[in-house]
Amino acid sequence: MNNLYSIPAFQGRLEDLFRIIESSGLLKKAGLPNGDISFFKAHAAMIKRDIEIFEKLYLQLEGNSRFPHVCDFKGFIPSPRSFGRFWGMAIPGLEKLRDLLVKWLNNINAISFRVVAINGKFKRSNTYAYPDENGCYSDVDAGLCFKETYKRGPGYIDLKLMDVASEQPLCSVVFPGNQHESPFLQGLLEDFHHRYGCYPLFLLGDKAFLSFENVLYCIVRKLSLCWIARKLKRMI
C-alpha cells in the first residue's frame, strides 16, 4: 500500500485514512447513513488495534479521551449492545463499501488487479455442535459425530484471491469440510468479476487448481495461469 502513503493527506494515521475515505464520497455511495459513520470508524479502529469483542472496544473508548474524537462520537460512547445492533444491520452496506474501496484503491494505483494469487487453506473447527430439544444439532459442520458424540472435526476450506503487489485480499469464500479446491476456482473468479468488473491478467496458483475445465475457462477469458510451487506460494 505504499502508493497510499504518497497521498499528501495520508501519513499512516487512522484519522488521515478516514479523511481520505470521506473525501472520496464512498461512504455515501455505499448507502451508510450519517448516524452509522461513527460506528463504521470504530469498527475500522477495532481491526487496526486487533480488538476482537465490543466490550474491549467500549473500554478503550471510555479510557482514551482521544479515541472517541477520532471516531466522531460526539459526547457519548455507545454500549457494546449498540455496536452489535449496528453490525447486524449494516453488513450489506459494509460489503458494498468494501468493494467500492477496493475499486477506488485500484484507480489510484494503491492496489493492483494485475497479478492475483489464489490461496486455499484448511482450517479446523474450534467449536462443538450441541443438540437442541428436538435432537437437532446447532451446527452440523462444527465437528464429526463419533458414537453419538460430536468431536472437534473437519472444519472448513477457506479460498482467497489476493493481490500480489499489495498483499491485500480481494475476495474470499468458505466451504465446509476438507473438499478439493479445484471445482471452486471458477466460482471465485466469477465473484471477483462481479465485484470489480474485470478479471485479473495473471493468476498464480498451485497444481491443486490445474484441471482441463479450469484451463479452458481461463483461456476463454484471456486470463494467464501461472502454476507455482507451494514453497514459492507461501512467500507471496
C-alpha positions as CSV (number, residue, x, y, z in Angstrom):
1,M,0.0,0.0,0.0
2,N,3.0,2.3,-0.5
3,N,1.1,4.4,-3.1
4,L,-1.5,5.3,-0.4
5,Y,1.3,6.8,1.7
6,S,2.2,9.0,-1.3
7,I,-1.1,10.9,-1.0
8,P,-0.3,14.2,0.8
9,A,-3.2,13.9,3.3
10,F,-2.3,10.4,4.4
11,Q,0.6,9.9,6.9
12,G,-0.5,6.5,8.2
13,R,-2.7,7.7,10.9
14,L,-6.3,6.4,11.3
15,E,-7.9,9.9,11.1
16,D,-6.0,10.6,7.9
17,L,-7.4,7.4,6.3
18,F,-10.9,8.4,7.4
19,R,-10.5,11.9,5.9
20,I,-9.4,10.4,2.6
21,I,-12.3,7.9,2.5
22,E,-14.8,10.7,3.3
23,S,-13.4,12.9,0.6
24,S,-13.8,10.1,-1.9
25,G,-17.6,10.0,-1.3
26,L,-17.5,6.2,-0.9
27,L,-19.5,6.2,2.4
28,K,-22.5,7.9,0.7
29,K,-22.2,5.6,-2.3
30,A,-22.3,2.6,-0.1
31,G,-25.5,3.9,1.5
32,L,-24.3,4.3,5.1
33,P,-26.5,6.8,7.0
34,N,-24.7,9.7,8.7
35,G,-25.5,8.2,12.1
36,D,-23.7,5.0,11.2
37,I,-20.4,6.5,10.1
38,S,-19.1,6.8,13.6
39,F,-19.8,3.1,14.2
40,F,-18.0,2.3,10.9
41,K,-14.9,4.2,12.0
42,A,-14.9,2.4,15.4
43,H,-15.1,-0.9,13.6
44,A,-12.2,0.1,11.4
45,A,-10.3,1.0,14.6
46,M,-11.1,-2.4,16.0
47,I,-9.4,-4.1,13.1
48,K,-6.3,-1.8,13.3
49,R,-6.0,-2.3,17.0
50,D,-6.7,-6.1,17.0
51,I,-9.7,-5.7,19.2
52,E,-11.9,-8.8,18.9
53,I,-15.0,-8.0,21.1
54,F,-17.2,-5.0,21.6
55,E,-16.7,-4.9,25.3
56,K,-13.0,-4.3,24.8
57,L,-13.7,-1.6,22.3
58,Y,-16.1,0.1,24.8
59,L,-13.4,0.1,27.4
60,Q,-10.8,1.6,25.1
61,L,-13.3,4.3,24.0
62,E,-14.0,5.0,27.7
63,G,-10.4,5.0,28.7
64,N,-8.9,7.1,25.9
65,S,-10.3,10.5,25.5
66,R,-8.9,11.0,22.0
67,F,-10.2,7.7,20.6
68,P,-13.9,8.7,20.6
69,H,-13.0,12.0,18.9
70,V,-11.2,10.2,16.1
71,C,-14.3,8.0,15.6
72,D,-16.6,11.1,15.6
73,F,-18.6,10.1,18.7
74,K,-19.8,13.5,19.9
75,G,-20.2,13.5,23.7
76,F,-21.3,9.8,24.1
77,I,-19.9,6.3,23.9
78,P,-22.3,3.6,22.6
79,S,-22.8,0.4,24.6
80,P,-21.5,-2.9,23.3
81,R,-25.1,-3.8,22.5
82,S,-25.4,-0.8,20.2
83,F,-22.3,-1.9,18.3
84,G,-23.8,-5.4,17.9
85,R,-27.1,-3.9,16.5
86,F,-25.1,-1.8,14.1
87,W,-23.1,-4.7,12.9
88,G,-26.2,-6.8,12.3
89,M,-28.0,-4.2,10.3
90,A,-25.0,-2.7,8.4
91,I,-23.4,-5.8,6.9
92,P,-24.9,-5.2,3.3
93,G,-23.7,-1.6,3.3
94,L,-20.2,-2.6,4.7
95,E,-19.9,-5.2,2.0
96,K,-20.7,-2.6,-0.7
97,L,-18.3,-0.2,0.9
98,R,-15.5,-2.8,0.8
99,D,-15.9,-3.4,-2.9
100,L,-16.1,0.3,-3.7
101,L,-13.0,0.9,-1.6
102,V,-11.0,-1.8,-3.4
103,K,-12.0,-0.4,-6.8
104,W,-11.0,3.1,-5.7
105,L,-7.6,1.9,-4.4
106,N,-7.1,0.2,-7.8
107,N,-7.9,3.5,-9.6
108,I,-5.2,5.4,-7.6
109,N,-2.7,2.5,-8.1
110,A,-2.6,1.7,-4.4
111,I,-3.7,-1.8,-5.2
112,S,-3.5,-3.8,-8.4
113,F,-5.6,-6.5,-10.1
114,R,-2.8,-7.4,-12.5
115,V,-1.3,-10.4,-10.6
116,V,-3.6,-12.3,-8.3
117,A,-2.8,-15.4,-6.3
118,I,-5.3,-18.0,-5.1
119,N,-4.7,-19.4,-1.7
120,G,-6.7,-22.3,-0.2
121,K,-6.3,-23.1,3.5
122,F,-7.9,-25.8,5.5
123,K,-8.9,-24.6,9.0
124,R,-10.1,-27.0,11.6
125,S,-13.2,-26.1,13.5
126,N,-12.8,-25.0,17.1
127,T,-16.5,-25.3,18.1
128,Y,-18.7,-28.0,19.2
129,A,-22.2,-28.8,18.0
130,Y,-24.9,-29.1,20.7
131,P,-28.2,-30.9,20.2
132,D,-31.4,-28.9,21.0
133,E,-34.6,-30.3,22.5
134,N,-35.6,-31.8,19.1
135,G,-32.3,-33.6,18.7
136,C,-31.1,-31.3,16.0
137,Y,-27.5,-30.0,16.3
138,S,-26.8,-26.3,16.4
139,D,-24.0,-26.5,13.7
140,V,-23.8,-29.7,11.6
141,D,-20.5,-28.6,10.2
142,A,-18.9,-27.9,13.6
143,G,-17.4,-31.4,14.0
144,L,-17.6,-35.1,13.4
145,C,-20.2,-37.4,15.0
146,F,-18.4,-40.3,16.6
147,K,-20.5,-42.8,18.7
148,E,-23.3,-40.1,19.0
149,T,-20.8,-37.6,20.4
150,Y,-19.6,-34.6,18.4
151,K,-15.8,-34.1,18.4
152,R,-13.8,-31.2,17.0
153,G,-13.9,-32.1,13.4
154,P,-13.1,-31.3,9.8
155,G,-13.5,-27.6,9.9
156,Y,-13.7,-25.8,6.5
157,I,-11.8,-24.7,3.4
158,D,-11.1,-21.0,3.0
159,L,-10.3,-20.0,-0.6
160,K,-8.9,-16.5,-1.1
161,L,-7.9,-14.3,-4.0
162,M,-5.1,-12.0,-3.0
163,D,-3.5,-9.1,-4.9
164,V,0.2,-9.9,-5.1
165,A,1.6,-6.4,-5.3
166,S,-0.1,-5.1,-2.1
167,E,-0.7,-8.4,-0.4
168,Q,-4.3,-7.5,0.2
169,P,-7.2,-10.0,0.0
170,L,-9.7,-9.2,-2.8
171,C,-12.4,-11.8,-2.2
172,S,-12.9,-15.0,-0.2
173,V,-15.3,-17.9,0.0
174,V,-15.7,-20.6,2.7
175,F,-16.8,-24.2,2.1
176,P,-17.5,-26.7,4.9
177,G,-15.3,-29.8,5.1
178,N,-12.0,-30.7,3.6
179,Q,-13.1,-30.6,-0.1
180,H,-10.8,-30.5,-3.1
181,E,-10.2,-26.9,-4.1
182,S,-10.2,-27.2,-7.9
183,P,-14.0,-27.1,-8.5
184,F,-14.4,-23.8,-6.7
185,L,-11.9,-21.7,-8.8
186,Q,-14.3,-20.7,-11.5
187,G,-17.0,-19.5,-9.0
188,L,-14.4,-17.5,-7.1
189,L,-13.2,-15.7,-10.3
190,E,-16.8,-15.0,-11.3
191,D,-17.3,-13.4,-7.9
192,F,-14.2,-11.3,-8.5
193,H,-15.6,-10.2,-11.9
194,H,-19.0,-9.4,-10.4
195,R,-17.4,-7.2,-7.7
196,Y,-14.8,-5.4,-9.7
197,G,-15.9,-5.6,-13.3
198,C,-12.8,-7.4,-14.7
199,Y,-10.7,-10.5,-14.4
200,P,-7.0,-10.4,-13.2
201,L,-4.4,-10.6,-16.0
202,F,-2.4,-13.3,-14.3
203,L,-3.5,-15.9,-11.8
204,L,-1.0,-17.7,-9.6
205,G,-1.9,-21.0,-8.0
206,D,-0.5,-24.5,-7.2
207,K,-1.3,-27.7,-9.1
208,A,-4.4,-28.3,-7.0
209,F,-6.3,-25.9,-9.3
210,L,-4.9,-27.5,-12.5
211,S,-7.7,-29.1,-14.4
212,F,-8.9,-29.1,-18.1
213,E,-12.0,-27.2,-17.2
214,N,-10.1,-24.5,-15.3
215,V,-7.5,-24.1,-18.0
216,L,-10.2,-23.8,-20.7
217,Y,-12.1,-21.3,-18.5
218,C,-9.1,-19.1,-18.2
219,I,-8.1,-19.3,-21.9
220,V,-11.6,-18.2,-22.9
221,R,-11.4,-15.1,-20.6
222,K,-7.8,-14.3,-21.7
223,L,-6.5,-15.0,-18.2
224,S,-3.0,-16.3,-17.9
225,L,-2.4,-19.1,-15.4
226,C,1.0,-19.5,-13.7
227,W,1.4,-22.7,-11.7
228,I,3.9,-22.2,-8.9
229,A,5.5,-24.4,-6.2
230,R,4.0,-24.4,-2.8
231,K,7.2,-23.1,-1.2
232,L,7.1,-20.0,-3.5
233,K,3.4,-19.6,-2.9
234,R,3.9,-19.3,0.9
235,M,6.2,-16.3,0.2
236,I,3.6,-14.4,-1.8
